[in-house]
Amino acid sequence: MPEWIVASETGRLREVLVCPPDHYRWLPTNSIARRTLAGGGEADLQGLQSQHRELVAALEQGGARVHLLPPQPHLPYMAYTRDSVVVTHRGPVLCQLERPQRRGEYAHLLDWHEGQGSRFWRKSSAGTLEGGDVHILRPGLALIGASGGRTDLAGAEQLAGWLRAEGWEVRIETFDEHFLHLDVLFCLAAPGLAAACLDVLDPGFVAWLGAHGISCLNVPYRAAMQLGCNILALGEGRVISAAESRDLNAALRAEGLTVLDPPLSLFTAGGGGPHCLTCPLARDA
């Protein structure tokens, strides 16, 4: 069996799962996509495929082995591989997706992992749980967002219970479901450093991060709604952030990080950035 373990969101990324956007289209299932559609936006398949190839190139440049999940015509949001499965220190956890348009993804993830010889550590069965709300901050410390929309308290508490039984500290952070997933408002860039929308996040949560040695680069509300916070740490001082997030990318570089910045505007218009488009399978501790 492959040893797929993620015990830290910032450990060096070794293996990652993505899904080509061959059947991707914008769906009015979140506030960001609805705004795009209301503005008359139309998805460009060739443009989407080109941007996704640039993301894959950035992942490979960062040293990750990229696995491809076969896309399915009736599941256009499979490209956002973050949500269906989250990998923990004990292995993969199958999530419980909330939107009817995405629920069928579970079957293809089960088949794919079985084909790889991968065994699930746990399968979500209480409420709803989506990977965009799960942050494995470092060994022994996790954060789970619960908006009541994509991830509800029952789903968050079930995963938190499994982790707490392993001796982990887990914080469940509630927020407004307008923001889709917690990774729209918060993502780690490197150990002790995050991109965060301080305009929205609860001050108590920001204080909790500080108490655990995590400082935040502020991303204003408008930029956050364009997926500015949605970044992917590659480890060893490298991070993937969309080219369109110019201010944040400059701030990350000022912190000494190497920023790989593929254009991802066609995906962020649908509600997902580099964090959403990737499911880390294996990271160094």
Solvent accessible surface area in square Angstrom, and as a share of the most:
residue,aa,sasa,rsa
1,M,157,0.70
2,P,46,0.29
3,E,142,0.64
4,W,11,0.04
5,I,59,0.30
6,V,7,0.04
7,A,13,0.10
8,S,7,0.05
9,E,8,0.04
10,T,11,0.06
11,G,9,0.08
12,R,67,0.25
13,L,1,0.00
14,R,98,0.36
15,E,37,0.17
16,V,0,0.00
17,L,1,0.00
18,V,0,0.00
19,C,0,0.00
20,P,32,0.20
21,P,5,0.03
22,D,56,0.29
23,H,69,0.31
24,Y,11,0.04
25,R,120,0.44
26,W,23,0.08
27,L,20,0.10
28,P,81,0.51
29,T,8,0.05
30,N,7,0.04
31,S,23,0.15
32,I,2,0.01
33,A,0,0.00
34,R,116,0.42
35,R,124,0.45
36,T,26,0.15
37,L,66,0.33
38,A,92,0.71
39,G,70,0.67
40,G,56,0.54
41,G,27,0.26
42,E,149,0.67
43,A,39,0.30
44,D,74,0.38
45,L,82,0.41
46,Q,143,0.64
47,G,16,0.16
48,L,0,0.00
49,Q,47,0.21
50,S,45,0.29
51,Q,22,0.10
52,H,7,0.03
53,R,149,0.54
54,E,79,0.36
55,L,0,0.00
56,V,26,0.15
57,A,55,0.42
58,A,8,0.06
59,L,0,0.00
60,E,99,0.44
61,Q,130,0.58
62,G,2,0.02
63,G,38,0.37
64,A,7,0.05
65,R,155,0.57
66,V,29,0.17
67,H,17,0.08
68,L,102,0.51
69,L,4,0.02
70,P,78,0.49
71,P,32,0.20
72,Q,39,0.17
73,P,88,0.55
74,H,118,0.53
75,L,9,0.05
76,P,7,0.04
77,Y,6,0.02
78,M,4,0.02
79,A,3,0.02
80,Y,7,0.03
81,T,7,0.04
82,R,12,0.04
83,D,3,0.01
84,S,4,0.03
85,V,1,0.01
86,V,11,0.06
87,V,5,0.03
88,T,0,0.00
89,H,34,0.15
90,R,138,0.51
91,G,4,0.04
92,P,5,0.03
93,V,0,0.00
94,L,15,0.08
95,C,7,0.04
96,Q,74,0.33
97,L,14,0.07
98,E,40,0.18
99,R,54,0.20
100,P,87,0.55
101,Q,83,0.37
102,R,8,0.03
103,R,129,0.47
104,G,29,0.28
105,E,3,0.01
106,Y,112,0.43
107,A,38,0.29
108,H,46,0.20
109,L,6,0.03
110,L,55,0.28
111,D,92,0.48
112,W,28,0.10
113,H,0,0.00
114,E,134,0.60
115,G,66,0.64
116,Q,75,0.33
117,G,34,0.32
118,S,13,0.08
119,R,173,0.63
120,F,26,0.11
121,W,43,0.15
122,R,89,0.33
123,K,110,0.47
124,S,11,0.07
125,S,84,0.54
126,A,34,0.26
127,G,32,0.31
128,T,24,0.14
129,L,1,0.00
130,E,1,0.00
131,G,0,0.00
132,G,0,0.00
133,D,0,0.00
134,V,2,0.01
135,H,0,0.00
136,I,3,0.02
137,L,5,0.03
138,R,97,0.35
139,P,80,0.50
140,G,28,0.27
141,L,6,0.03
142,A,0,0.00
143,L,0,0.00
144,I,0,0.00
145,G,0,0.00
146,A,3,0.03
147,S,18,0.12
148,G,50,0.48
149,G,9,0.08
150,R,9,0.03
151,T,0,0.00
152,D,38,0.20
153,L,98,0.49
154,A,51,0.40
155,G,0,0.00
156,A,0,0.00
157,E,84,0.38
158,Q,42,0.19
159,L,0,0.00
160,A,0,0.00
161,G,35,0.33
162,W,48,0.17
163,L,0,0.00
164,R,107,0.39
165,A,91,0.70
166,E,61,0.27
167,G,68,0.65
168,W,23,0.08
169,E,80,0.36
170,V,11,0.07
171,R,65,0.24
172,I,34,0.17
173,E,11,0.05
174,T,83,0.49
175,F,31,0.13
176,D,88,0.45
177,E,101,0.45
178,H,74,0.33
179,F,16,0.07
180,L,13,0.07
181,H,4,0.02
182,L,0,0.00
183,D,0,0.00
184,V,0,0.00
185,L,0,0.00
186,F,0,0.00
187,C,1,0.00
188,L,5,0.02
189,A,2,0.01
190,A,14,0.11
191,P,109,0.69
192,G,28,0.27
193,L,19,0.09
194,A,0,0.00
195,A,0,0.00
196,A,0,0.00
197,C,0,0.00
198,L,68,0.34
199,D,94,0.49
200,V,49,0.28
201,L,10,0.05
202,D,75,0.39
203,P,107,0.67
204,G,38,0.37
205,F,0,0.00
206,V,43,0.25
207,A,66,0.52
208,W,34,0.12
209,L,0,0.00
210,G,46,0.44
211,A,87,0.68
212,H,37,0.16
213,G,55,0.53
214,I,6,0.03
215,S,67,0.43
216,C,32,0.19
217,L,28,0.14
218,N,78,0.40
219,V,3,0.02
220,P,73,0.46
221,Y,94,0.36
222,R,187,0.68
223,A,36,0.28
224,A,0,0.00
225,M,4,0.02
226,Q,108,0.48
227,L,2,0.01
228,G,4,0.04
229,C,0,0.00
230,N,1,0.01
231,I,1,0.00
232,L,1,0.00
233,A,2,0.02
234,L,1,0.00
235,G,5,0.05
236,E,123,0.55
237,G,32,0.31
238,R,46,0.17
239,V,0,0.00
240,I,0,0.00
241,S,0,0.00
242,A,4,0.03
243,A,31,0.24
244,E,70,0.31
245,S,18,0.12
246,R,177,0.65
247,D,127,0.66
248,L,13,0.07
249,N,4,0.02
250,A,62,0.48
251,A,35,0.27
252,L,0,0.00
253,R,113,0.41
254,A,90,0.70
255,E,96,0.43
256,G,65,0.63
257,L,21,0.11
258,T,72,0.42
259,V,11,0.06
260,L,20,0.10
261,D,57,0.30
262,P,7,0.05
263,P,43,0.27
264,L,0,0.00
265,S,47,0.30
266,L,35,0.18
267,F,0,0.00
268,T,15,0.08
269,A,25,0.19
270,G,0,0.00
271,G,3,0.03
272,G,0,0.00
273,G,0,0.00
274,P,0,0.00
275,H,3,0.01
276,C,4,0.03
277,L,0,0.00
278,T,0,0.00
279,C,2,0.01
280,P,9,0.06
281,L,0,0.00
282,A,11,0.09
283,R,16,0.06
284,D,53,0.27
285,A,109,0.84
